[in-house]
Amino acid sequence: MEKQVKRIGVLTSGGDAPGMNAAVRAVVRTAIGNHIECIGIRRGWHGLIAGDFVRMDADSVNHTINKGGTILYTARSGEFLEPPGRDKALATCKLLGLDGIVAIGGDGTFRGALALSRQAAERGYDLRVIGIPATIDNDIGCSHYTIGFDTACNTAIECIDKLRDTMQSHERCSVVEVMGRHAGYLALYVGISVGATAVLIPERELDFERDVIEKIRKARLAGNTHYMIVVAEGVGSAFDIGKRIHDEIGIDPRVTVLGHIQRGGSPTARDRETASRMGYEAVMALTRDCGNRIIGTQDGRVVDLDMEEALQMHKTFNMDRYQVLETLSNLSTPDL
């Protein structure tokens, strides 16, 4: 016999991503539409330990679909990593009478959710957890797309386009650092979109002469006097890259680190729509008596995956896009 879901919690955890609010909105509204109460857990797993929650209704998520950040706030919790901390979180779940939790975030968020569900089962408590992938790095193995990626790309592109205007006027080399500690999806997507001279990503071993110096030389021989180098933060410091360019060929680069500006801003249509579909499917999975699932996207479809299996999946970096960049940046008349 299927368990009737009466009350669920929703939280956002880890780094914020544009579109998280759209996902929260979809969870709340879908729950209400299915006669399920929804409790917002503020400040992620830390808030679940501390009992920081708020009852949510349709009014509480009005006019939030267009907002960046997360109305539920987010935080990291070292205490939640240990069993005693998760026991405190379970005490809050029992106090609230939660049948399930929808956790919106990245890989760490999902591993925490799975650990909580397993510990609940050991304590004789049936707590279902559903994960929704939201990270601007787009590096969740089980999902082709993660909420926030498109908005972050567009933010970086807009900043670089403006930077290029002034750098071109002064005939300077620009080195721009974008986010992506372990994944180069953001850097490569942005690099292609702005017509970068070179893009440095963690997935490709750096050969400085081949990947930077020779590309600048080719661009200069083609008559260009401005060069745009996009660096994923996982490759190294943009300031170190800029210094090395100066030391090797005498050009004085201007370095810009975009930083957390990439996390902010009103989400794009793609992020709003994807987040809404994922939030809806998360609640519907709970109504089908499903637990320990991740709602991802594959080939444009929203899919429902077993959480344990999904966390074992690894995303293979598609170097086809890098080949596109290589071909376009090696032409005799590049954009820059």
Secondary structure by P-SEA (a helix, b strand, c coil): cbbbbcbbbbbcccccccaaaaaaaaaaaaaaaacbbbbbbcccaaaaaacbbbbbccccccccccccccccbbbbbcccccaaaaaaaaaaaaaacccbbbbbccaaaaaaaaaaaaaaaaaccbbbbbbbbbcccccccccccccaaaaaaaaaaaaaaaaaaaaaaabbbbbbbbcccccaaaaaaaaaaaccccccccccccccccccaaaaaaaaaacccbbbbbbccccccaaaaaaaaaaccccbbbbbbbccccccccccaaaaaaaaaaaaaaaaaaaaccccccccccccbbbbbcaaaaaaccccccaaaaaaaaaaaacccccc
